[in-house]
Amino acid sequence: MSASGLLPARTELRPIVSELRLSAFKTHRRAAFALGPLTLISGPSGSGKSGVLEAYAALARLAGGARLAEVFRDPAAYIPRRARPDRQGRRGFRIGCTVDGPVGPVRLDVAVQAEPELRIVGERMTGAGETLLETALRDPGRRCVQAAWHTAGAVAVTRAPLPDDRLATSLLPLRVAGTTEGQRLALAAAEQVVIALRSVFPCDPRPERMRAPAVPRDGRLRGCCENLAAVLRRTSRECGTRHAALVAAVRAGCVGPVEGLVTEGHADGVVRALVEQGELGAMPVERLGDGELRYLALALVLLTGPGVLAVDPAADVLPARQVLTVLADGFDRCLDRRQARELLGVAARMCARGHIRLVGTVGDVTGAVGDAPVTVVDLGRERVL
């Protein structure tokens, strides 16, 4: 999707998701969450914290072109509790978001039928005071929806069928020529939404996987961070400044001396990471505790970028016009209060630069926040500390 000629002059604004809506999704009903550069979602177990990140990640994958069945492999699991089927036996869920950017606020809302067949039954994109795209299921017997998008030419809207298993917003640039002012507005809004949603990195480091050696060529960090050693080898060679910042962050969050992070290759073709501890020698990373390993992995995520993380941003849009959003489930899991505060300090410094955003779930928000400027969402109630 080409960015040229579609966006208005306010190109200094990079598209970001400013609100997430879970109208009917798992444990959530009529919920809306305002998102800042650094957002923590708190609440007791079972309150739906992880569900918020699941909804965000699902929108991101749909915006990247994934089919509905690839994103929701167990559709019934997302239907709200106590949701009753209608006369045709249909049940589903609804999610959406607001994306701020050069076009202004653009709202996207998606209604998904989970039973008896998985399909998108309605989608609406609005912005600049107009309904820019709207789809509806007219004939349940056909695997398509009727779409109508803003034209503002000889006719007000253009109508055509679109697949019912793909996000229409992501397909719009393939169907619209952009010959009228209304079409160009619809295309610009769709581009804004897709850019904001595609640059997302869901992350939940798994210490039990991170203790295994890694293949050296596996240099893009995956969400579970099991290839940590290979990525450390790459980043230490590519950017000394960022690697030094990572060492400083690890020194602040780990017990014992930390003078460096290095890697070594082995005859079996794998690479292992080690913590240099001065007179104590080098300690293999796999000997770190679960909290220290998660701390190390999350610090690495925050101090790198899309080129190192396994994300799929919009390829034909300049990196300077995109903001990476990290979705960190269990941001403070296994961490003590000191580690949580140190890690949040790293996140606050990186988010303040405007190139990265963080949405994380925490169990103990009071222990994590400290003095950092954080938007805290507590079961639908938002406050800024």
Buried (B, 14 or more C-beta within 10 A) or exposed (E): BEBEEBBBEEEEBBBBBBBBBBBBBBBBBEBBBEBBBBBBBBBEEEBBBBBBBBBBBBBBBBBBBBBBEEBBEEBEEBBBEEEEEEEEEBBBBBBBBBBBBBBBBBBBBBBBBBBEEBBBBBBBBBBBEBBBBBBEBEEBEEEBBBBBBBBBEEEEBBEEBBBBBBBBBBBBBEBBEBEBEBBBBBBBBBBBBBBBBBBBBBBBBBBEBBBEBBEBEBBBBBBBBBBBBBBBBBBBEEBEEBBBBBBBBBBBBBEEEBBBBBBEEEEEEBBBBBBBBEEEEBBBBBEBEBBBBBBBBBBBBBBBBBEBBBBBBBEEBEBEBBBBBBBBBBBBBBBBEEBBBBBBBBBBBBBEEEBBBBBBBBBEBEBBBBEBEBBBBBBBEBEEE
